[in-house]
């Protein structure tokens, strides 16, 4: 077990910006790309991932102090520290049996591809830690419910396996939407953060009933047409950053600085995102040609990648910035209902923006409403998992608690797919409410698959002209 853990940790230690391009280079060679072309495509993909990570870190670093300033003005202190995903990843990898999720994901993907149960080849193996985290939370919940260690561990891997299957199926469902958003065929996003579209779908269907919202596509292009220069990426970032800066700092210099920082990020995100198209288009074409030569049934193969491939969507970043003050307000308002966390590390909530972008097809009005409705779920689930995260850190990864004072409480305010994780952890630990919510969630997932199947027919017609 230790040998396998060391091997997997070494491989994944390269990081997504190295590991994923390496996998794509191998895939390119496997589908008969010229070595030089495969290398350039893989290198460009690595540059794209690195650029997007730099910009996301820059945006978060600029916004987080402003969010702390807003929180300070409320005068309310919440007890759980928002550590972000790095601490959760450390806890997940520290679980002795967690490394088994790596081969579990690969085996499930191979079986489903061979049996034609999915068209998604998930090369985003770096994010396997999401399976690990879900397994760890299930194991903790089952052990706390009095189950034996063996039963708890088995149920943990059952949950992780189900999560892997759902990821591949939802990757199939998103592929046409991702192509429409990015212009890149043959790629998708099987990331677990998109699972939250299951929770959003009923509300999105209700919004469809409102003609003023449904009959007009309020996307970034619409904003530019209606607002002129005020709808431009950089100008929107500038204005939103200045307003947020003034509210947080009450100081002109700090407000203008934040405005320029937000404008910089908003202007550069679409530029960097074009590198994904430059990198993935030749690989996608080669995979498509290879599939046509190998299979005569018209089957498509989708390459499953991390969320940054859709980061060129202006709507995604407009939503994340617009939601920031509301996240603080909701965190304070929900304190009597059990919220214990202020969203600092997760203040730029990509985890809610990506599923909102997909399910609302880029309609900013819908995305904003869905973001407001869903944000309390993130906060309350993160708060409910705080005792588990803290105890798991104390047991498996004490370094995650370093410099946090005595008796700290930690969590992640934007815990990916909080609805699914809460449902499966509480459902498999046989809590009656958890079982009911898990059943409802799985029914909702089936509904989402049917809904996207119907939508994809129209999207494919649109893409094919």
N, C-alpha and C positions, 0 to 999 in steps of 0.2 A: 504493500500500500504506500509506504514512504517513497519507494522508487518511482511509482506511478505519479505520486504527488509532485515529486521533484522534477520529473520530466515535463508534466503539464505546466507547472509553475514557470519553468524555464522557457517553454514555448510561448506561453501567454505573457511572460514578462517583457517580451518585445513591445507589447502595446498594440492597439488596434492599427495605428499608423504604419506599423511594420508587418504585423502578423497577417492582416487582411490582404494587403497587396501581395505578400508572399503566396498566399493561397490562390489569389487571382492569377498570378504569374504561372503557377502550376496548372491551374484550370485552363489558362490560355494555351499552354503547350499541349495539354490533353486533347483539346479540340482543334489541334493542327494549326494554331497561329504560328507565324514566323517568330523565332525567339526574340529578335530585335523588337518587333511590334508588341509582343507580349510584355517584354521588359519595360518599354516606354509607357505602355498603358498602366502597368502595375506601379511604376514609379510616380506617374501623374496622380494615381489614386492615393498613394501615400502622401504626396504633397497636398492633395485636396483635404484629406482627413486632418493632417497637421494644421493646415490653414484654418479649417473650421474649428478645431479644438482651441487654437490660439484666440480666435475671435470670440468664441463662446466664453472662454476664461476671461478675456478682456471685458466683455459685457458684464459678466457676473461680478468681476472685481470692481467695476465702476458702480454698479447698481447696489451691491450689498451694503456699503456704508450708508447710502441714502435710505435704504430700507431700515437699517438700524436707527437712523435719525428719526424716521417716521414712528418707529416703535417706541422710542424713548419719549416722544411727545404724548403717547397714550397714558403713560404712568403706570401701566400694568406689567407686572413681571410674570412670565410664564416659565414653568420649571424645567422643561425638557430642552436640551441643546440640539439644534439642528446641525448635524455633522455632515450632511450630504451623503453622496453615494460612496466615497472612498472608504469610510469607516464601515459601512454595511458590507462592502466587498471584502474587506479584511476579515470581518466576522465570518462571512460565508466560506472563504477559503480556509479559515482556521479550523472549521469543523472537520474532524478526522476522516469522515466518510464522504465529504463533499466532492472530492476529486472524481468520484465514480459518475457524477453527472456529466462529465466530459464525454466518456465513451457512450453513456446513455443517450445523449443527444445525437451523436453520430450514428449509432445503430438504429435509432428510431427513424432518423432521416433517410437512411439507406433503405430500410424496410418499406417505408411509405413511398419512396420513389420507385422501387422495384415493383411494388404491388399497385402502382398507379393511384395511390391515395393522396398524393400531393404532386405538384409540379415545381415546388420550391426546393432549391438546394441552398441550405442556410450556411453560408461561409462566414457569418458573423459569430464565429466560435468564441471570440474574445469575450462576448457578453454572456457566456455560459454561466457566469457568476450569478446571473438572475435566477437561473434554475437552482443553484446552490442555496441562495438566500431563501427562496420559497421552501426548499427542503428543510433547511435549518429551522425556519419558523414553524413548519408543520411538526417536525420532530419535537421541538420545545413544547408546542401546544398539546401534543399527544402525551408526552411524558408528564406534563403538569396535570393532565386529566387522569393520571394513574395507570396509563398503559405501560406494558413492559418495554424495555429498551428495544427488543427485537421487533415488536409490533410497531412501535413508534418509528423505527428506522424504515421498515417496509412501507408504511403509509407515507413517509416522507418522500421516498422514491416513486411511489405511485403518483403522488401529487406533482413531483417534478416531471415525470413522464407525461402526465396529462397536459402539463404546461407546455412541454415540447411539442406535443401533437397539435394543441391549439395554436401555437406559434406558426407552425407550418401551414395549417389550414387558413389562418388569417392572412398569412403571406400570400397565398393564392388569391384571396379575396381582394387584397389591396393592389395587386400588380397593375391592372388597368388605370387605377387612380394615380399610382405613382408615375406611370408613363405619361399621363395627361399633365401632371404637375411639373415633371422634370423634362419631358421630351425624350427620355431614355427608355427604349423598349427592353423587355426581358429582365427587369430588375424589380425588386419589391422590398418591403420592410416588415419582416416577421417579428420585430422587436416587441417585447412584452408590454411596453408602454402603450401600444395601440389597443391592447385588450379593453381599455377603459371606454372604447367606442361602444361596447355592449351596454354600459350604463347610460351613455349619452343617447343611444338610438331612440328610446321612447320620447325623449324631450325633443330630439330633432324632428321626429315625425309630427309632434304637436306644432312645432314651428312651421312646418310645411303647410299647415292649415291657415296660416296668416298670410293673405295675399301680399301685403305690403313688404313682407320679408322674403317670401318665396319667389315672387315674380320679378325680383330685381337681384342680380348677382352683385352684392356689395363687396367686391374684391378690391385689390390694390389698384387695378386699372380703373375701376369705377371711381375710386377716390381721386386719382390723378385727373380724370376727366371732369369731375365735379369741383375739385378744390384747386385745380391749377398747380402752381408751384408748391402749395401747401400739401399736396398729395404725393410729392416726390419723397423717395425713401429718406434721403438725408435731412430734408426739411421736417418731415414727421418726427424723425429721431431727435432733431434739435429741439423742436417745440415740446415734445413729451419729456425729454430730459431736463429742459429748463424748468418746466412746471414742477416736475418731481423734485428737482434740486431746490427750488424755492420753498416748497412745502417742508422738505426735510431739513434744510440748512438755514433758511431765512437770510441768505447771503448771496449777493449778485455774482461774485467771482466763482464760488463753488457751483452755483446753478448753471452758469454759462459753461463751465468746464464739463459738467455732467452732460449738458446739451451737446457739446462738440463730441464727446466720447460716444454718446448714443448715435449721433449722426454718422460718425465714422463707422461704427459697427453696421448700421442699417445700409450704408452705401457699399460696404465691402462684402457683406454676406452673399448677395447675388453674384458678385464677381468671382468669389472663391467657388461658389456652387457650380459655375460653368466648367470648372476643372473635372467635376464628377462626370459630366457628359463627355468631355474630351477623353477621359480615361475609360469609361464603361461602354461607350458606344461600340468601339471595335471588338471588345470582348463579347458583348451581347450579340453582335452580328455573327461572330465566329461560332458561338454556342448555338445560335439559331440554325446556321448552315449545318453544323454537326448533327443536330437533332433531326433535321430533314433527311440527312443521309442515313441515319441509324434507324429512324422510325418513319413509317409511311402513314401514320394515323393522325398527322397534323398536330401532335402534342407539342406544347410549349414548355420550355424550362425557364423558370424564373430564378435569378440569382438573389438570394436573400442577404441584404446588407443593413448596416446600422442607419439610424434616422438621419444623419447629416446629408444623405443624398437628396433630401427634400428641403434642405436648409435655404435653398435659393428662393423659396416661396415667401414673398414679402409679408403676406398675411400672418404667417407664423410669428414673425418678430414683432409686428404691430400688436398682436394679441398678448404676447408675453409681457411687453412693456405696459400696455393698458391695464393688465391684471394686477400689477405690483401693488398699488395702493389698496386695492380691494382685498388682496391676500392678507395684508396687515390688519385691515378693518375686520375682516371675517375671523381672523385668528383671535382678536380681542373679543369680538361679539360672541364667539363660540366657547369662551372660557367657562361660562356656567354650564355648558352642555358637555364638558369633559375635555375640551382642547387644552393641551399643555405646552404646545410648541409654537414659537414664532418662526416663520419661514425666512431664514437668512441664507444658508448655504444653497437652498433650493428656490431662492426668490425668483430667478428666471426660470419659470416652470415650463420647460420643454415637454415634460411628461404629460401635461394637459393639452398643450398646444398642438402636438402632432396628431393625436386621435381626433381632436376637434377639427383640425385642417382636413383630415381624411373624410370624416363622416359628414361634414358640412360643405364639402367640395369647395373650400376657399371662401365661403360667404362670411365676411367679417362680422356681420350682425349676429348670425347664428353662432359663430365661433365664440364671440364674447359672451353671449347668454349661456352657452354650454359651459364655458370656462367658469362663470360665476356659480352655476349650479353644481359643478363638479368639485370646485376647490374645497368646500367643506368636507367632502369625502376624503380627500388627501389629508387634511388636517386631523380629522377625528380618527382615521385609521392609523396615521402616524403616531398619534397620542396613545391609542390603544395598544400599539406594539412597543411603546417606549420601555415598559418593564421587561419585556422579552429581550429587546435589543440590548438593554443595559446588562442584564444577567448573562446573556450570551457573550458580550464583550468581556465581562469580568472572568468568564470561564475559559474562553478560547482566544481572546485578543485583547489583553489588558492594555496594550499600547494605544488602543483606540480611545482610552479614557485618560490618557496622559494630559496633564496641565488643565484638567477640568474641575479641580477642586475636590472636596470630600463629598462622597455620596452623590455623584452626578447622575443625571438621567439623560439618556441620549436617544435620538431617533432620526428619521429622515423625513422632512416635511413633505417632500414630493415623491414619496415612495411609489415606484412604478406599479401600475395596475393595482391600486390599493383595494378596489372592489373585489377583484379576483383573489388576491392574496388573503384578505380577511375571510372571504367565503370559504376558501379551500382549507385554510388553517383551522378555522372553527368548525367547518363541516366534517373534516376527517378526524378531528378530535371528539366528534359525536356530541357537540353542543347542539341542542334542538334548533335554536335560532340559526346557527351556522349551517346546519343541514338544509333548512328551508331556503336560506339565502343562496347556498351553493346550487340547489336545484333550480331556483329562479334564474341565477346567473347563467347556468348551462342552457336553459330554455332561451334566454336572451341571446346567447351566442348562436344558437341555431337560427334564431330570427335574423340576426345580423348577417349570417352566411346567405340566407335566402334573399335578404334585401340587397346585399352587394351583388349577388348573382344576377338579379334583375337589372340593377344599375349598370353592371358591367357590359350587358348587351348593348345598352345605349352608348356607353363610353367607347366601346370598341368600334361602333358604327361611326362615331364622331372622329375617332383617331384614324380610321380607314378612309375618311373623307366621303 
